Amino acid sequence: MTPEIIKQLIEIRLPGADIKVESEDGTHFRAFIVSELFSGKSMLQQHRMVYEALGSKMGKDIHALSLKTLTPQQYKNAN
């Protein structure tokens, strides 16, 4: 599994999202995602959306995934 493949899988379910995925070992990943689709959703709901996008890859090809999810407004306020 590569960061690029993970990014592509997330993009399918979250079109228009700004996604950055990193990994040092190919099994532990960090993803930073900004999406308008997260608006009005709790952090838990946002993370579930990402996990749904990755489906059966979680726990198999992806051993661990650290997520940071934000709406565009949250991203703007943070910067």
C-alpha positions as CSV (number, residue, x, y, z in Angstrom):
1,M,0.0,0.0,0.0
2,T,1.3,3.5,-0.9
3,P,0.2,6.9,0.2
4,E,-0.9,7.6,-3.4
5,I,-3.3,4.7,-3.5
6,I,-4.8,5.7,-0.1
7,K,-5.2,9.2,-1.4
8,Q,-7.0,7.9,-4.5
9,L,-9.3,5.8,-2.5
10,I,-10.3,8.7,-0.3
11,E,-10.7,11.0,-3.3
12,I,-13.3,8.6,-4.7
13,R,-15.6,9.0,-1.7
14,L,-14.7,12.6,-0.9
15,P,-14.4,14.4,-4.2
16,G,-12.9,17.8,-4.1
17,A,-11.1,17.1,-0.8
18,D,-7.6,18.4,-0.2
19,I,-5.8,15.2,0.9
20,K,-2.2,14.6,2.0
21,V,-1.1,11.1,3.0
22,E,2.3,10.2,4.4
23,S,4.1,7.0,5.5
24,E,7.6,6.0,6.5
25,D,7.1,2.2,6.4
26,G,4.1,1.5,4.1
27,T,1.9,0.1,6.8
28,H,1.5,3.1,9.2
29,F,0.0,6.2,7.6
30,R,-0.9,9.8,8.5
31,A,-3.6,11.5,6.5
32,F,-4.6,15.2,6.6
33,I,-7.9,15.9,4.9
34,V,-9.9,19.1,4.3
35,S,-13.4,18.5,2.8
36,E,-16.6,20.5,2.6
37,L,-18.3,17.1,3.1
38,F,-17.2,17.2,6.7
39,S,-19.3,20.3,7.4
40,G,-21.9,19.7,10.2
41,K,-20.3,16.3,11.1
42,S,-18.5,15.4,14.3
43,M,-14.9,14.3,14.2
44,L,-16.0,10.7,14.8
45,Q,-18.4,11.0,11.8
46,Q,-15.7,12.5,9.7
47,H,-13.2,9.7,10.5
48,R,-15.9,7.1,9.8
49,M,-16.3,8.6,6.3
50,V,-12.6,8.1,5.7
51,Y,-12.6,4.6,7.0
52,E,-15.6,3.8,4.8
53,A,-13.6,5.1,1.8
54,L,-10.8,2.7,2.6
55,G,-13.1,-0.3,3.3
56,S,-11.4,-3.7,3.7
57,K,-7.9,-2.1,3.3
58,M,-8.1,-1.0,6.9
59,G,-6.6,-3.6,9.2
60,K,-5.1,-5.5,6.2
61,D,-3.0,-3.4,3.9
62,I,-3.2,-0.4,6.3
63,H,-2.1,-1.4,9.7
64,A,-2.6,2.0,11.3
65,L,-4.0,5.4,10.1
66,S,-3.7,8.6,12.0
67,L,-6.3,11.1,10.8
68,K,-6.6,14.9,10.9
69,T,-9.9,16.0,9.3
70,L,-11.1,19.6,8.9
71,T,-13.8,21.5,7.1
72,P,-12.5,24.3,4.8
73,Q,-13.7,26.9,7.4
74,Q,-11.8,25.1,10.2
75,Y,-8.7,25.0,8.1
76,K,-9.0,28.7,7.3
77,N,-9.5,29.5,11.0
78,A,-6.5,27.4,12.0
79,N,-4.2,29.2,9.5
